[in-house]
Amino acid sequence: MSDTGFASAARKSVIYFILIGTFALIGFRLFQMQILQQESYEEKSADNSIKSIEQIPLRGVFFDRNMEVIVTNIPAYTL
């Protein structure tokens, strides 16, 4: 039963290797996305920005009981 020390040390080294490899892979992908592919993501960000579109609602024309126009649609613009 003296193998438990070696097995435990080997198991620790494998776990450490997997953890270090995982963090190295994540770090490499972050570097690749933020530094090497920066221009591509800047273009995507510019295309994804919020653009305001002014849409004038048409509410219709209101008539009174004598069929005279009370309210009409008159476009108004704000500066």
Sequence and secondary structure as in RCSB ss.txt:
>XXXX:A:sequence
MSDTGFASAARKSVIYFILIGTFALIGFRLFQMQILQQESYEEKSADNSIKSIEQIPLRGVFFDRNMEVIVTNIP
AYTL
>XXXX:A:secstr
 THHHHHHHHHHHHHHHHHHHHHHHHHHHHHIIIIITHHHHHHHHHHTS            EE TTS EEE    
    
